[in-house]
Amino acid sequence: MAPLTLALVSGAVLAVSVFQAAYPAEIARWRHDREARLTAADGWLTVTGLFWLKPGPNSFGTAPDAAIALPDGPAHAGVFTFDGRRVTVTADGITREMTPDSAADSVKVGRLSLFVIQRSGRFGIRLKDPESAYRRQFHGLEYFPVSPAWRVRARWVAAPRQIPVLNVLGQTEPSECPGYAEFDLSGQRLRLYPILEEPGDRQLFYIFRDETAGKETYGAGRFLYSDMPREGLVVLDFNQAYNPPCSFTPYATCPLPPPENRLPVRIEAGEKKYGH
């Protein structure tokens, strides 16, 4: 073998060896950050209520007659008013409009935070409590063993369209799908169709289900993100597949995998189901 060819081969082998040595630590960091977000004082483990608003005033507080009963704060903390199109809140003598699905726009009542959410024309109030039982009783996440074999390079096919995505409430929302990732796994050629959660997103969001669902992993499926395609490829790292919020709290409104993303193979990678 010529010296230059030998050097190139040796360099490639070294690069692979370095990657394989560093990869478990990279996934360990990802898992640490994942658990930190989940257990944070405003993470999904703090979501302890979801109240759908009725037209007109909806009072909130600890009083028995409050439309939205709270576990902390004054008896009569305020009123959310829903006119069919928008939500205003009146509290502490001030009335203002609230922005749906904005993490920055909340109403504080004692230790609690209240947010407006909108789902297919329905408006509701999401309650977060940093002292929730879900957070206090959290006992850690379980994972399949890390393996670089589950870090898949997939061919990207640009094919923009809308796909209907069903959520756990039974509502269907059209979602922007920019194309699909095609790859070979377990002797089969497979596709995953991501969606864009917001215009201008810098990552692709995949909602998928595989043959481990309902056994080792959460029955409804799991989530996965990838970077945007580069040179016609995307990297799907199933070691970073994780449970949706609905596996931790019954008050989330998770999307479900579209039929295109129900894979007929076992993905023995990423997060296992929680609490069982």
Residue, then its C-alpha position, 0 to 999 in steps of 0.5 A: m500500500a502506498p504511503l499516502t493511501l496508508a496514511l489516509v486509511s490510518g487517519a480514518v481508522l483513528a477518527v472512527s476510534v476517537f468517535q467511538a471512545a467519545y460517543p458514550a460520554e456525549i450520550a451521557r451528557w445528553r441524558h444528564d441534560r434531558e433529566a435536568r430539563l424534565t426535573a426542573a422547577d418548570g419542567w413537565l413533572t410540574v404539570t398538575g392540571l389542565f382546565w378547559l375554559k368555558p365562554g365568559p368568566n372562569s374564576f381561579g383560586t383555592a375557594p371551593d366555588a372556583a371554576i379552576a381549583l388551585p392547591d395554593g394561593p388566595a381563595h379568589a386569585g382572579v378570573f380568566t375571561f374567554d370570548g371565543r377567540r382570546v383569553t384575558v386575565t384579571a388579577d391584582g386589579i389589572t386586566r390583560e390579554m394572554t398569549p397562548d402557548s407562550a412559556a414567557d406569559s404566565v400568571k403567578v399564584g403563590r408557588l403556582s404558574l398558570f399558562v394559556i394553551q390552544r388546541s384545535g380551537r379549544f383554549g385551556i389553562r395549564l397548571k404548573d406546581p414545583e411541589s407536584a407529587y410527580r416531581r417529588q416522587f421522580h425516580g430516574l430514567e432508564y435507557f437501553p445500552v448505548s451503541p453507535a449502531w443506532r446512530v443512523r445516517a439516512r438519505w434525505v428526500a425533500a418532499p414538502r407536504q402537510i400531514p395530519v397529526l393526531n394528539v391524545l385528545g383526539q384532535t388532528e392538526p395539519s403539520e408541515c412535513p418537509g420530506y422524509a429520511e430513508f434508511d436501512l435497519s434490521g434488514q428493512r428499508l424504512r422511512l421517517y417523516p418529521i414535522l416542523e414545530e414552528p416556522g424557521d425551526r432549526q431541527l426536525f421533529y420525529i414522532f415514531r413508534d416501533e415494535t418495543a412500544g408497549k413492552e420496553t418503551y412507552g406504548a404511544g411512541r417516542f420523540l426524536y430530533s435531528d439536525m437539518p439535512r446536510e448534503g442530502l443526509v440526516v443523522l437519526d440518533f436513536n440513542q437520543a429517542y425519549n418519552p413524550p410528556c404524557s408518560f409523566t403527567p396526564y395533563a399533557t396534550c402529546p401528538l401521536p405518531p402518524p401512520e407513516n412513522r410506525l416502524p415494523v422493527r425493534i428500536e432497542a435504543g434510547e429511553k425506556k418506559y417510565g414508572h413500570 
